[in-house]
Amino acid sequence: MEVDDISITPLVSTSQSQRSNLDPPDEAIQQVFRRLEWFITPDHDDENIRKNLGAIWFIVKNTVSRHAGSKTEVVDEINFEANVRHYGEKKFITLLRDVVRRKSWRDLLCDEVFLKPVLAVSSSSLPEYFYDSGLLIHATVQAWSSTFRGNAADVLLMTISTYLDRRRAAYAREASILNSSGTGKSRTVDELAKTVITVPMCLRDARSRGFPPPDAALRSWLTLFPNVHDRVALTRRLHAFVYSLLTVTYNQLVAIESRWHGTTALPIRSDRDVIPPQDEQNNEAFLVKKRHKELAIAFREQMTTGQSFRGTNSYRQAFFEDIISTATEFTRKSMESPGEKDNSLWLVYRCERQSIAEAGNRLSRFIDPNQVLGSPSNGGPRHPLVIFAFDEFHTLMDTPRGQTWSVYSELRWVLSELVYEPIFSLFISTSGQFHQFSQSDPSLYLTNFETSPLQPITEISFDDLAYPAEEHHVKLSDVVDIKWISHLGRPLFGSLYDALPEEHEIMHLAKQKLLGGQIEPTEAGTLACLSVRFALEFDFAIGDARRVARDQIEYHMRLCVAATTGLETLVTVAGSEPFLAEAAYQLQDLSKTNPVRDLACHRDLNYVDHGLRGELVAAFLIMQARDASLVKQVASPKRSITVTDFMKAFLPAPAYEKLKNAWPTHWCPAENKQFKDAFRGYRMWFNHVIRIRNYDLINIKSLWKFITRGAMVMCADNQRGVDIILPICDPDRNLSRDNVTAILIQVKNDKYFQHRIDKTLFDAMDPYRVGLFNGEDSALPVVRMVLALASDQAGVFFPPVVEDVHHCGRFTAYDVWCAGLSGDTFKDVDDDIDSYRTLLEHSLQPNGAYHLEETTDLYLDQDTREAKGLRRRRLESLAFSEDGGQDNDSTKSRPRKRSKKMKKKRRVG
C-alpha cells in the first residue's frame, strides 16, 4: 500500500458542539494558510514535515487560542507529539498533505490530534520516558533558576571581548561553543545575559528534549522555505532575518527603557568633535556599562520569566513573531525594489548589506552613544554590546542535496556584515560537526585581506558545584555518598540533585546520557562506559579516530578540551566524573557484560591508545577485582572496599593466603606486622581512572584528594618507578596526608622480566624516591607490586624476608611479584584470558599505519594489505623483529601462488 492510500481515520469523533466552539473567521484561516504553506508543500518529503511538526502545532495553538471558545484548548507540545505517535506519524503526515491538497485549513484546526477535550490520551499510551522524567522535568526547571556558581561566564565574556579585538582579521564576529551535554553551555550564556544584552534563540529539534524550551516557530522559519535549493532566496531571507533581529531588538530595548525609568542616565556631549578628558571618559564608560547591565537584566527577565519545560513565555513568542513578520515585510519590499529581482548573490549582498550595517550601528549607538566601551585605536579587547545566542544550532547545518552550503554557512556570511560592530554571535551545540571554512565562500571576494573564522569555545563549567574538599574536614563515608559524587564534574547532575535528591531518577538519566538515549548499550554506548571508567584516549593518527571521538562528544558525554575550526586540532578527554563512572558500572553490571571483553572485541579497538607498558591491561585487572569485591562485601560503607577484600579478589586463593600472613620486606621500627594486621580496617574507594600529567601529584599531600574523587591513579609516562597508584585510607579518620597510603604498581610488558624477582624494580619503588613521602611525613605501610605481564611462567611470588638491619628503615612495604597473564597470577581471569592478551598485544604494536588501520577501503584484499604494510614497515629499518628490517633479505616479500612451471625458477626481487 502506498502512503497516499492510507485512509485518514479520526481517533475519536468530534462532537458538533465541540466543533461549534471553534469557528475562526476567514481572515484567520488565510493567516494560517500563509504561515503553514512554508512548512507543508508538495516538494517537502516526510522528513521535512516531521521536523516541523512543532511549528505546525505552534501555529494551530495560537489560532485556536485566539478564536476558540473557553471549552476548546490545544494540547501542549509534549502531549501533541504523544497524540501523533498514538495516531500514527505516517498517517498524520498524510493527513497534513491531504489538508494542503484540499486547502481545508479549517478542518486542520479542528483535528482531534490538537484538541485536548477531544483526544484524551491515557497514561498507558505515553512512552515510559514521560513517567520517568516527570520529576526530572520539574527538577530541571528548578535547577535552571538556582544560583550560578563558578567563573565560566566571566571567562566567556573575556573570550568574546578578545574575539572582538579590531586587530583580528575575522571572517565574522561569531564563534561556536562546543562540548558535550550537561556541561552548562546554555546556562553559562544565560548567566552572561545578566551582564550583556543577549538574545537567546533555541533551535532544538522538536523530536528532542531539553531546557530551555525551543523557539519552534523561529526554528521552522529559518530551516524551511519553499525552494530549499534556491541559495539566493535563502540569502535574501537571512538578510531580512538579521535586519529584523537588529531592528526588533532595538525597538524592544527602547520600549524597556521608556517603561522602566530606573536606568542610568548618560551624559550628553554638547560637541561630539571635542574629546573630553580621560577622567570624564572613564566616568562615562562606567555609566554606560552600568546602564548596559540594567538593560541586559531587564531584557533577560522579559525573555525568560515564566518559561517552562513545555514552552516559552508570551513575550518571547511575540518577540519572534515580530521578527518573522518584520523579515517577511523586509523581503517583500526588497523584491519590489529596482534590480532586486536579479538572482545574484553579489547583488543581494551589495544591495542589502547597507540596511544591516545601519541597523547594527543604530543598535550599538543606542547602547553606547559615544563608543566609550570600544577598544583603543591600536587594538585590544572590546566589550560586547549585544550577543545573539543560537542554541542547538546544528539544526541549521543540513546541506541541500548536491550543494555545499547550508543555512548556517549562509547565516555566517550575512553576520559578517556586522564585523566592525561590537555585536557577537554565539552558536551553541553538543554537535561535534565542526564547520569548515569553505574556500568557495563568496565572502572571500568581498575583502582584500585574509580572514579566518574564530576558533570554537570549549571552556565550560566543571567542578563548579563540587563541595569543598578540605583536608581534615571530610571522611571516606562523606565522599562515597551520592550527594558528594553527583556534584563532581559537569553541573548537570549536581544541580538536579539539589532540586531532586533522588538517586534513582538522576542515575537513570546519567545512564541514558551515556548510551546516547538508547535503551540497550550499543557499540558507541559501550565505548562511552569504558571511556568514563578507564579514561580511554584515542590515537588520532589512525583512521576514523577523530570521527569516533567526535561522536563520543556529541552523543556520549565525552569532554572536548580544545578544538580548532576544521578539526585540525582536537583534544578530548573522559573527565573525572565518579557519578558517570558509577552509572557506567551499573550498566555493565546490569547487562552482565565484561569490560575487558567489551573492549577487546570492540570495532573501534584500534583507535584506542593502549599505552606502552600494558598499564591499560593492568587497570582492567584492578577494576575487575574492585567490582568483584564490591559485590561480595557485606555491611560496609557503600562503594568503598577493604584492602583485604580487594587483594582477595585480585590474587588467586593460595597467593592471597600467603600475602595475608606475609611479613613486610622492609619495615619501620615497631611496624613489623603481618599484612592482615597492618591493613586491618583500611579501605579503598575508586570506580574510575585519572591519568595524571604531573609527577608532583604523587605525594600524600595530594594523594588523599584522589580518594575524594573515587579515582585510581594512572601515572604519566616515564613516571619514576610507578605506573598505577591505588590510594588507601583509614575510614574512621578525616582524610588528610596523615592517614593516607597506597598500593604502588609497576607494569612491565617486556619479556626481559620473567617470574624471577628483579629486586631493582622494588628498589625503584621506594616511596620516598618516587615522591610519595618526604622527610617530615609519618610513613604508613605501603604495598609494592610488579606486574610482569609478558612472563612465560605464571605465578605470584614474594621476595624473601631477610631479618637484618638492612631491611629495617624509614618505611614499611609488602612486596608482591605477579608474573604472566594467567589464572595462576590473577583471580577469575581464565574466561577472559584471550581478551586480556589481545589488549596486551595491542600495547606492543607500532603505529596502526603500518597495518593500514587508517584506511576504510572495503575493497582492499588481505594480500594487498599485508604487502603494503610490509613496504611501510621497511621505512623504519631494524625497528621491527620481522617484516622488512635490515636483518631480512632485501628481496623478501610475501610468496604468491605460482604455477608448477614457475616453482623452480628463482624470483627476482
N, C-alpha and C positions, 0 to 999 in steps of 0.2 A: 504493500500500500504506500502510495506517495504521501508526502507530508500534506500537500494541498487537499488530499482526500479525507483527512481526519475530520470527523464531524465535531462540531463545537456543541458540547452538551453542558448546560449550566450545572453547577454543583447543587445549588438549591434554587428553586424558582423564586423570583422576586414578586412579592405581592403588589397588587395595584396601588395600595395605599402607600407602600414604601416608595414606589416609583413616583407617585404624585408629590412626594416631599422634595424631589429633585427635578426641577424644571427650569434650567438655566436659560436666559434669553439667547436669541440668535447671535447677538454680539459676542457673548461669552463663548458660544460654540465656535465662532470664527476665530476667536483668540486662541482657543485650544488647538484648532486646526493649524494655525500658523506656527505654533510652537512645537506641536507634535510632528509636523511634517519633516522637521530636521532629523528626527530620531527613527521614523518608520517610513522608509521609502522602498520602492521595488529593487533598488540597487543594493540595499543592505542585506547581508546574509544573516542567518540566525545568530551568529556570534556577535555581530554588531548590535542587534536588537537586545540580545541577552545582557550585554554590557551596560545598556542604558535603561534597563527596567526601573532602576532607582529614579532616574529623571522623569520617566513616564508617570511613575507613582506620584512624584512631587507635583507635577502639573495637574494631574487629576485631583489630588488632595486640595490644592489651592482653589481650583474651580469649584469643587463641591463645598468647601468651607465658606465660600463667599455667597453661593446662590442656593444652598440646600436648607431645608428646614432643620430644626434642632434635633429631630429624630434620626437624621441621617449623618453618619460620621464615617470618614475614611479610616481604615486601619492604619496603624503605624507601620513603618517600613519593614521591621522585623517580621510582623505577622503577615504583611503583604507577600514577602518572599516565601513564608511558610505556606500561604494560600496557593501561590504559584506552583510550589512543589507538589502540594496536595492535588491540585487541579491537573498538573502535568505541564512541564515547561514547554515542550513542543506544541502541545495543544493551545497553550496560551499565546505563544508567538504566532501560531496560525490564526488565532482569533484576532490578533492585532493586524495581521496582514489583511484579513477579511474586512476589518473596520476601515482600513485605508482604501481598499478596493471599492467598497460601497459608500465611502465617505460618511459613515454612520457614527460620527463622533459622539452624538447624544447617547447612543447605546453603550459606548465605552464608559461614559461617566456613570452609567447605572449598573455596570457589570459587578457581579457578586464578589469577584476577587478583591475589589477595592473597598466594599462596604461592610463595616463591622456588624450591624444588626442582621444583615442578610446571611453572611457566612460566619458561623460560629465554629472556629477550628477547635476541636477538642484537644486537650493537653496531650493525648496519646498520639496525635498526628504530628506533633512538633518533634524535631530532632532531639536526641538526648543532650546535645550541646547546650540547648537553651535551659534545660533543667540544671546542668552542672554549672553554667556560667551565671545564673541569676544572681547569686551572692557576689560573684566576681565583678559583674557589671556595676553593681552598687559600689563595691569597693574601689573599682577603677575610677569612677567619677569622684568619689570622696578623696582618693589619693591625689587626684589632679589638683585639688584645691588646698592640699597640705602645704606647709612651709617648705620653700625650696632651699636645699642645702648644698653647699659647695660653691666653687667659683667657676663652674663651667660656662655660665652666662657671661661672666666678665672676660674669660678667655676668648669666647666667641666674639664679643664686642671688639676686643683688641685685634683679633684676626681680621675682622671686617674692616676696621679702621686702616690697617696696613694694606689691605687689598684695594682701598680707595686712594692710596698714595698716587699723586699725579705722575710720579716718575715711572709708574708701571705702564708699559705699553700693552694694556689689557684688551682683549677682544671685546669683553663686556664686563660690567661690574656685577658679576654673578659667580656663585660657587655652589657646589653640592655638599651637603652634609651626609656622609655615607657611613653607616655602621649597622650592626645587627639590631634585632628587635629588643625592646626593653631597656635601651641604653639612655633614654631620656632626651632624645633629639628634639622631639616636638615640645616637650616640657621646657627644655632649655631656651628654645626660641620664644615660648610664651613668657618665660621669665624676663628675657631681654625686651619683650614688648612693654615692660613697665618702665623702661628707660628710653627706648627708641620707638617712634611710631611704626607699628608693624601691622601689615595687612595679611592676616592668615587665610590661606586657601587650601583646604583639604580636598585632594583629588582622589581619595581612596576608591578603589573599585567597589561597586555595590555588593559584590559577592563576598567580600572580606569584611572582617570585624575589627574594630579598633576605636580608640578615642584619642583626640576629639572626633566628633562625627563628621562625615563628608559633606561637602557642599555639592550636592548631587547635580543641581541644575547647571552650575558653572562647569563642573567636570564634563557633563554631556555636551554643553555648548562648545567647549574647547576641543573635544575629541571627535565629535560627529558633525559633519557638514555634507551638503548634497553630493558633491563630487570629490571623493577622497583623493583623486589623482590630480586635481587642479591645484598646483602649487601656488600659482599667482593668486587664486581666490583665497587660499589659506593664508598667504602672507598678508593680503589686504584685510582679512578678517582679524588677524593677530595685531596688525597695526591699530585697527579700531579698538581691539580689546585693551591694549596698553594705553592708548589715548584715554579711553573711558575709565580705566583703572586710576590713572593720574587725576583725571578731572573729578570723578566721583569722590575720591579720597580728599581732594582739596575742598570740595563743597561740604563734605561732612565735617572736616576739621573747622571750617569757618562757622558752620552751624553749631558745633560743640562750643566753640569759644563765645559765640553770641549768647548761647543759653547758659553757659557756666561762667559767671562773672568773677571767678576766683583765680583766673590765670594771671600770671605775672605780666605787668605792663612793661613794654620795651621802650627805651629812649628813642626819641625821634630826632634824626640828624637834620639840621637846617640846611646844611650844604654837604652833599654826599661826595663832592670832589675833594673836600678837605679831610684828611685822615686825622682822627683825634689822637691825643697822646696815648701811650701804651697802657697806662693805668686805666684810662677810660675804656679802651678796647677790652681789657681784661674784665672790667666790671660788666660791660655789655655782654661779653661772652658768657659770663656767669648767669646773667639774667636770661639770655637766650636758651641756655641749656636747661635752666630751671623751668622756663615756660614750655620748652620742648618735652620735658619729662611729664609735666602736668597734662599736656595734650595726649601724650602716649598712654598715660594711665586712664584718662577719660575714654579714649577711643577703644582701648582694650576692654574696659568694662562694658561698653556698648556692644562689642562683638562677641563677648563670651558669657556674660551674665545670663543664667537660665538655660544654658546649653545642657543637653543630656546625652546619654549614650545613643539615644534613638534619633536625635536631631538637633540642629542649631536653633538659635532663638530667632524671633521675628525680625529684629533689627538687622541681623546678619543676612537673613534671607532677602529682605528688602534691599539691602546694600548691593547684593549681587544681581538682583533683578534689575536694579537701576543701572548697573554696569552693562548688563546684557542689552537692555533697551537702548542705552546711550551708544553702545558699539554698533547695534543694528542701524540706528539712525545715522551714525557717522559713515558707515559703509554705504548706505543709500545715497547720501549727499556726495560722497567721493565718486560714486559711479556716475552721478549726473554731471560732474564737472567735466569741462572740455579736456580731452586727451586721456581721461582716466579709464576709458574702456580698452586701452591698449594692453594686451596681455604680455607685459614685460615686467620682470622682477625689478629691473633697474628703474623703470618709470614709477612703479609703485613706491619704491624706496625714495626716489628723488622728490616725488610729489607729496608724500605723506610724512616724511621724517620731520619736516618743519613743525607740523602740528604736535608731534610727540615731544620734540625739543622744547617748544613753547609751553606745553602743559607741564613738563618736568621742571622747567625753570620757574614757572608760576608757583608750583607746589613748594619748591625749595625756598623761594624768596618769601613765601608766607611764613615759613618756619624760622628762617634765618635771613631777615631782610637785607642785612649788610654783610653777609657772608663772614661773620666773625668766627665761626666754628671751622672754617676751612683751614687747610694746612698752609704753611708758608709757601711762597712762590718757588722756593728751592726744593720743595717736596717734603714729605713726611706724612704720618697718619692723618686721616681726615675722619672726623666724627660723622657717622651716617645719620641722615635726617629721616629717611624713610626706608623700611625694609619690606619687600614683597616676599612672603614666605609660601612657597608652593610645596605642600606636604604630600608625600606619596606621589612624587612627580613621574615615576616610571610609567604611569598610565598615559603619559604624553609621548612615550618613546616608540610606539608602534610605527613601523615603516610601511607605507603602502606597497603593494606587490610591484616589484620591478623598479622601485625607487630607492634612493639612498638618503632621503630626508624624512623628517618626522615633525610632528607638531613641536616637539621640544627643540629641535635644531632650528626651526624657523622662528620660534619664540626667542631663542637666544640672539638670533640675528636682529630681531626687532628691538630687543632690550639693549643691544649695543649702541642704539641711538641715544641712550642716556649715559654714555660712558664718561661724560665730563661732569655729570651731576653727582652729588653725594647721596645717591639713591642706589640701594643694593638689593639684589635678588638672591634669595636662598632657595635651593632645591633640596628637599629633604626626602630621604628614602632609605630603605634597607636593601635596595637593589644593588647587586654587585656589577650591573651592566654599566660600567663607567663609560661616559661618552668619549668618542673620538673627535678630534678637531679636523673636520674634512678639508682637504686641500682644494676641493672644488667649490667650497662655500663662496657665494658671490660677494660676501662682505670683504673678502681679501682684496678685492679690486677697489674698495672704497677708501683705502688709506695708503699712504706712501711710506709707511714704516711697518716693521714686523710686529705683529701682535700675537698673543698667545692666550689660551684660556687660563683662568686661575685654578690652582690645584684644589682638589677636594678637601673638605674639612673633616677630619676623623676624630678630633678630640671631643670626647663625650663624658658623661657623668659616670664615675666608677668609684666605689667605696665611699661615696659621699654620705651615705646613710649608715655606715658602719658605726657600731658602738665603740667608744674609746677603749683600745687595748692597752691598758696601763699596767706596768709592772707592779706586782704585789697587790693588785686590786681585783683580779678575776681568777676563778678556779676552773679546772677542767670541766666540771659539771655545768658551768656557765656557757662555755664556748662550744659545747656539743649540742646545745639546745637549739631548736628550730628558730626561736626568736633571734638568736645571735647569728646563725649562719645565713638566714634569709636576708639579712641586711648587708652582707658582704657581696661585693661585685656590683653588677648593674642595679639601678634603683628600682626596677620593676617589682621584684618580689618583696623587698623590704617595705616599700610604700603600700603594697597590697596587704601585707601582714599587719601593718599599723592600722589599716582600715578594717581588716577582716582577719583576726588572729585565729585562723582555721588552717591547720597544716594540710589536711587532705585536699581542700579546694586549690590551694596555691601550688601544692606539689603536683596535682593533676595538670594544672596549667603549664608548669615547667616541663612536664613530660610531653605535652602537646607541642610546646615550642621546640624542644629538641628534635622531635620527629617531624617537624615541618607541617603540623596539623594532621598527620596521618594517625590512624588507629594502631596499626601494627608497624614495627620497625622495618624500614626499607634499607637498601644498601647505604643511602646517604644518611638516614637516621641512625643506623648502626655506627657509621663513621663518626657522627656527631657525639654519640655516647662515649666512644673510645677516646675521642679527642679531648673531651672535658675531663675524663678521668686520668688520662696518661699524657696530657699536654703534647699531643702529636703535632709535629711540624711537617711542612711539605717541602719537597725539593722541587723548586720551580724550574730547574734545568731539564726536567723530564716532562715530556708530553703535555697532557692536559692538566697538569697540577694547578695551574692558575685557575682554570675553569672549576676544578673541584673545590679549591679554596674559596672562590667567589660564590659558588653555590652554598657552601657552608656558612658564609656570612649572611647571605640573603635569606636562607630558609632555616638554618640550624644553629643560630646563636654564636657562631664564631666571631671573634672581635677583629676589626680592622685597625691596625696601629697606624699605618700610613699608606697612602696611595697617590700616584700621580695620574694625571689625565692620560687616558690611553693605556693604563696599566703597565707603563714602562717599569714602574716600581710598585710592588705590592708587599706589604708586611702584615701578616696576620698572626694571631695567637689565640690559643684556648686559655682564656683568663682563669685566674684562681677564684673559682666560684663554688664553694662547697655545697651550696644548695642545689645547683645544677648537677654537680657530681653525685649528690645523693639521689636525685631524680634518675640519672643515668644508671646508677647501681640498681635501683628498684626496677627499672625497665628490664635490665638484663636478668635480674633475679626472677622477675615475674615470667619472662619468656623462656626461662631455663636455658639461656644461651651462655656460651663460654667466651669471654672476651678474647683470649688468645686465639681461639679457633676462628672467631669472627674476623679478626684482623688478618690472620694467615690466609684465609680463603676469600678475602675481600677483593673485589675487582680493582680497587684503587690502591692496592698494597704497594705497588711500585712507586707511587707518588709520595709515600711517607718516608721521612728521614728516620732511618733505623739506628742512628748512632754508629760510632766506630768500634766500640768495645763490647757491644752486647748489652748495654745498660737498659735498653728498652725491654729486652727479654727478661732481665732481672726485675724490672718494675712489674711486669706481668706476673712473675713468680711470687713476688712480695704481695701484690694486690690479691692474688688468688688465696694466699694464706690469710690475709686480712679478712676477706669475705667469708672464708670458711670458719674462722674463729668467731666472727660476729654472729653467725647463725647459731653456733653451739653454745655461746655464753648464756649464763643463767643469772638472773637477779643482779645485774650490773648496770652502771650508768649507760644510758642509751648512746650508741655509736662508738664508744671507746672500748678498747680491749686490753686485757692484761698482757704484759710482756711474755709471761709463760704460756698463755693461750696462743699467742702469735707464733712463738717458736715451736710449739707442739703441732700447729697446723703447717708450719714451714718445712720442718725436718721429718724424715721417717721416724717411726716409733723408737727403734733401737738408738738412733743418733740423739733423739730428744732426751731419752733416759740418761745417756751419757752426759749430755750438756746439763741437765737438771742437777746432776750430782757433781758437776765439774768444779774444780778449784781454779782460781784465776792464774793466768800465765804470769802476769805482773800484778803486784798489789802494794797498796799503801799500808803503813803500819795500822794494825787493828782492823783491816779490811779484808783479811784473808778468809773469805766465806765462800760457801758453795753457791752456785748460780741461783738456785731456788730461794736461798735466804737473802742474797744480795739484792734481788729484784722483786722480792715479795711485796705485792700491793702496787707496784709501779704499773702505769698504764700508758697506752698509746692512742692517738686519735688522728687518723688520716683516711681520706677517701679519694684523694686525687694527687697529682704530681705538680710541683712547682719547679721549673727549670731556672736556676739562679744564674745570673750573669756576672756576679761579683764575688771574688774569693773571700772578701772580708765578712761576708754574711755567715761563714762557717765559724761561729763563735757563740758561746752560750749567752752572750749579751743580746744576740739576735735570735738564737735558736728557739727560745720559748714563744716567739711571735708566730712561728710556723705552726705551733700547736693551736693557736687561736684561729688559724685558718683551716685546720684539719688537713695538713699537707705533708706528703713525702717529698723530700728534697733531692732533686737530681742536679748534681754539681755541674759547673761549667767545664768545658773541655780543658784538659791539662790541669785540672784541679790537683792540688798537692795530695797525692796518696789516697784519695777517696772519691768515689763516684756517686754514691747514694747515701743519704743520711735519714734515719728514722728517729725523730725526737721522742724522748721518754720523759715522763714527769711523775711526781708524787701527787695523786689526785686530792689528797687531804690538805694540801698547802696551796696558797695563792701562787700563780705562775710567775716565775722570776728566774733569773740566772742561778739562783741558789738551789733550785730543786729540779733542774733540767739536765739530762744527759742524753746519750744517743747510742744507736746501733750504727756503726760505721761500716760501709760496704764498699769493697773494691771489686770491680768486674773485669775479668780477663777473657778475651776471645781469641787467644793466641795458643797454639799447640805447644809452645815452649813451656807453658805452665800446665803441669800434669797433676797426678794425685800426690806427688811428693811435695810436702810443705816447703815453701820458699820463705824463710824467716825474714828476709829483707823486705818483703811486702808488708808484713806486720810491723816491722820497724818503721817503715814509711808512714804507717797509720798511727803513729804516736799522737795522741790527742793534743799535745802541746805543739808538736811540729806542724800539724795540719791547721792549727789555729783555733781548735775547739775550746781549749783552756789557755789561760795565761797565768803568769806568776802569782797573782793575788787571788785567783779563783780557788775555791774549795772543791776539788775534783770529785765527782761521783763516779761510780763504776761505769765502764763502757763495755760494749760488745764489739769486737772487730771480726768481720767476716770477709773472706776472699772467695769469690765465685769464679773458679777456673772452668768456665763452661766448655772449653774445647778439649778438655782432658779425655783421653781414650778410656781410662779406667775410672769408673764412677764410685762415689762413696763420700762419706763425711768423716773428716779426720780432725784430731785435736792435737795441738803441739804438746809435747811432754812438759809436765810441770817440774821444774828443777828448783828445789828449795835451797837457794843460796842468796846471799846479799845482793847479787847482781840483779835478780828479778824483783827485789823489793825496792820500790822507788816512789815517785810522786803521783802515780795514777794506778788504778786497778782496772785490769782488762781481762775479758774472757774471749779467747780466740777460737775461731771455727774456720776450717778449710773445707769448702764444698767443691768437689771435683766432678766434672762431667755433667751432662744434661740427661738425667735418668731418674727413674723412680727410686733408685738406690740413694739418690742425693736429695731429692725434693719430694715431699709427700703429695700423693694423689695427682701425679702428672703423667702417668703412664698412658692414659686415654688420649692425652693431648700432646704426646711427645713429638709427633710429626709436625704439629703446628709450631711448637717451640723451636724445633730445628729449622723450620722454614724461615722464621724470623731471624734466627741466629745466622743462617747463611746469607740472608739479605744484608746484614750488617757488614759482611766481608766483601760484598760485591762492589765493584767500581761504579763509576758514573753510569747511569742507565743508558746513556747514549751508545755505549759500547755493545749494548744488546738491543739497540734500536727501539728503546722504550719510548722515545719521543714521538714515534710515528703512530698514526691511527690508520695506516694503509691496510684495508681489508684484503687486498689482492696480493699482498707480499707473501709469497710462499716461504716455508721454513728453510729450505735450502738456500734461497737467496738471502734471507735474513741472516743466517749463520755466516754466509760468505762475506756479506757486507760488514758484519760485526768483526770478523777476522781482520779485514782490511783496516778498520778503525783502530782495533787494538794494537796493530803493528806500529801505529803512530807514537806509542809510548814504549819504546824498546826496553826490554828487561823489567817492565813494570808488572808483568803477569807471569805466572809459572807455566802458562800454556798459551796456545793460540798466537803465535807470531812474534815472540820475543827474539832477541839476538841468539838465544840458545836453540832456536828452531831452524830447520832447513829453510833457506830463503825462498825456495820454490814450493814449500809445503802449502797445501791447500786441502780443502775437503775433497775426498775422492768422489768421483762420479761414476755412474754405471757406464761401462764400455762394452762394446761387442767383443766376442771371443777373438776376433781377428786383431783387435787393438790391444788386448790384455798384455801381450808380450812386448809391446812397444813401450819404451820409456817416455813418460810425458815430459815435455819441455816446459820449464817454468816461464 
